């Protein structure tokens, strides 16, 4: 029943309470209006939420950690010398954190040489090339590795 039909039914009965059909129709229309408002609010709220989520990525760039190049170089020297001396990566903690799988697996480093002319920086990390000489039960082998060294918030050394 339309609003006009509900109004005609009320007029014929004299009062709103006397016409149950009109009461039902008006209640339906009120509920429909409330639903439409709720639905519009829901869509608006959803749009606001989506905009908020999309814009949450816009803001400050990721934190750039400053690089102390001298500390990076001296830390690689210290770590490599500790490896030659038979120490483990855990012996350097908490000052230096090293994540070298060859070292952790127990390979014996006999000698090393930092290749300083192949050093690069990305602003947060120093990429240091090292020539390593291993002595595994009398069998010598060499490998070149680039260590990625960060100095902030702690010194970290990981092969690339």
Secondary structure, DSSP 8 states (H G I E B T S, - for coil): --HHHHHHHHHHHSSSTT-HHHHHHHHHHHHHHHHHHHHHHHHHHHHHHHHHHHHHT-SS--------HHHHHHHHHHHHHHHHTT--GGGGTTTEEEE-HHHHTT--EEEEEEEEEEEEE-SSEEEEEEEEEEEETTEEEEEEEEEEEE-SSSEEEEE-
